Amino acid sequence: MLAIRRILHPTDFSDLSRPAFELACSLARDYAADLLVLHVLPPALIVAPNGVAVTGPTDETDRVRERLEAIRPTDPRVTIGHRLAEGNPVGEILRAAQDAKADLIVMGTHGHTGLSRLLMGSVAEGVMRKAPCPVLTARAPSPSGQAPEPEAAAPSQHADRWNG
């Protein structure tokens, strides 16, 4: 059995990441694991008088840090920590998982497929491919409250196992 002592939950503060946070809290409670909530800011670019773009701190960092630290589990038994990073989301999530010695990453996914995923990229997919530990992704329920229709597939020769 997988020993889960530390769980990393990356968040982008979207409504789509909320189900993953709730799942991470439940797992942290059930396994008596520590939960680390991470948010990654894109690097702030400042254009210097000579026209060179450099990174630097912004006032937004304080607001984002407050928003991050406001994320709290409803169950007081869950031990939570917060971390704010800056850079490429995939790289920073992987770095945080390594630094925290995470046993599990629980993150939301937007569930994009096909062209939209190709154009926008997928943080969840990038993390899954290179993570040092298992990654559990949680998709938010559809706005209509109904599960999407499954794609048609050929019947499986093993279907009887699941049908009794």
C-alpha positions in Angstrom: 0.0 0.0 0.0 1.2 3.5 -0.8 2.2 5.4 2.3 0.8 8.9 1.9 2.3 11.3 4.4 2.6 14.5 2.3 0.1 15.7 -0.4 0.8 18.6 -2.8 -2.2 20.5 -4.2 -1.3 23.0 -6.9 -4.1 25.6 -7.4 -4.8 28.3 -9.9 -7.7 29.6 -7.8 -10.3 28.7 -10.4 -13.6 27.0 -9.6 -12.2 24.0 -11.5 -9.5 23.5 -8.9 -12.0 23.4 -6.0 -13.0 19.7 -6.4 -9.3 18.7 -6.4 -8.7 20.7 -3.2 -11.7 19.0 -1.5 -10.3 15.6 -2.6 -6.8 16.5 -1.3 -8.3 17.5 2.0 -10.3 14.3 2.3 -7.2 12.2 1.5 -5.0 14.3 3.9 -7.6 13.7 6.7 -8.0 10.0 6.0 -4.3 9.3 5.8 -3.3 11.8 8.5 -1.1 13.4 5.9 0.2 17.0 5.6 -1.3 19.1 2.8 0.8 21.7 1.0 -1.2 24.1 -1.2 0.9 25.7 -4.0 0.2 28.6 -6.4 2.6 29.5 -9.2 2.7 33.1 -10.4 4.1 33.8 -13.8 7.3 35.9 -13.6 6.6 39.6 -13.4 8.3 41.4 -16.2 9.5 45.0 -15.7 10.9 47.0 -18.6 14.0 49.0 -17.5 14.7 52.4 -19.0 17.2 50.9 -21.4 14.5 48.7 -22.8 15.6 45.5 -21.2 12.9 43.4 -19.6 13.8 42.0 -16.1 11.8 40.2 -13.5 10.9 41.9 -10.2 8.5 41.9 -7.3 5.0 43.4 -7.8 2.2 44.5 -5.5 0.2 41.7 -6.9 2.4 39.2 -5.0 1.0 40.3 -1.6 -2.6 40.0 -2.8 -2.0 36.5 -4.2 -0.2 35.4 -1.1 -3.2 36.5 1.0 -5.6 34.7 -1.3 -3.4 31.6 -1.1 -3.3 31.6 2.7 -7.0 32.1 2.8 -7.4 28.6 1.4 -8.3 26.5 4.4 -9.8 23.0 4.9 -13.2 22.8 6.6 -11.9 19.9 8.7 -9.6 21.1 11.5 -7.8 17.8 11.6 -6.1 18.6 8.2 -2.6 20.1 8.7 -2.0 22.6 5.9 0.8 24.7 4.6 1.0 27.2 1.8 3.7 28.0 -0.8 3.9 30.7 -3.4 6.3 30.2 -6.3 7.1 32.1 -9.4 7.9 30.7 -12.8 6.8 28.0 -15.2 3.8 26.1 -13.6 4.9 22.6 -14.5 8.5 23.2 -13.4 7.5 24.8 -10.2 5.0 22.1 -9.3 7.6 19.4 -9.9 10.2 21.4 -7.9 7.7 21.8 -5.0 6.8 18.0 -5.1 10.5 17.2 -4.9 11.3 19.7 -2.2 8.4 18.7 0.0 9.0 15.0 -0.7 5.4 14.7 -1.7 3.9 11.2 -1.8 1.0 12.3 -3.9 0.0 15.3 -6.1 -3.7 16.1 -6.3 -4.6 18.6 -8.9 -7.5 19.8 -11.0 -7.7 19.5 -14.7 -9.8 21.5 -17.1 -10.4 18.4 -19.1 -9.6 20.0 -22.5 -9.0 17.5 -25.3 -7.9 17.8 -28.9 -7.1 21.2 -30.4 -7.8 23.2 -27.3 -5.3 21.2 -25.3 -2.8 21.4 -28.1 -3.0 25.1 -28.3 -3.1 25.9 -24.6 -0.9 23.1 -23.3 -1.8 21.1 -20.2 -0.2 21.7 -16.9 -1.7 18.5 -15.5 -0.4 16.5 -18.4 3.1 18.0 -18.0 3.1 17.2 -14.3 1.8 13.7 -14.8 4.6 12.9 -17.3 7.5 14.0 -15.0 6.3 13.8 -11.4 8.4 12.1 -8.8 5.2 10.6 -7.3 1.7 9.5 -8.3 -0.6 12.3 -9.6 -4.3 12.2 -9.0 -6.3 14.6 -11.3 -9.9 15.7 -10.5 -12.2 17.1 -13.1 -14.8 19.6 -12.0 -18.4 18.6 -12.7 -19.8 19.9 -15.9 -21.8 23.2 -15.6 -25.0 21.3 -16.4 -24.4 18.9 -13.5 -24.5 15.9 -15.9 -21.6 13.7 -16.7 -20.4 14.0 -20.4 -21.6 11.3 -22.7 -18.9 8.6 -23.1 -17.5 8.0 -26.5 -18.8 5.0 -28.3 -16.4 2.1 -28.2 -16.4 -1.5 -29.3 -17.8 -3.9 -26.7 -15.0 -5.4 -24.6 -14.6 -9.2 -24.3 -14.1 -8.6 -20.6 -17.4 -6.6 -20.1 -19.0 -9.6 -18.3 -16.6 -9.1 -15.3 -18.2 -5.7 -14.6 -21.8 -6.7 -15.3 -22.0 -9.4 -12.7 
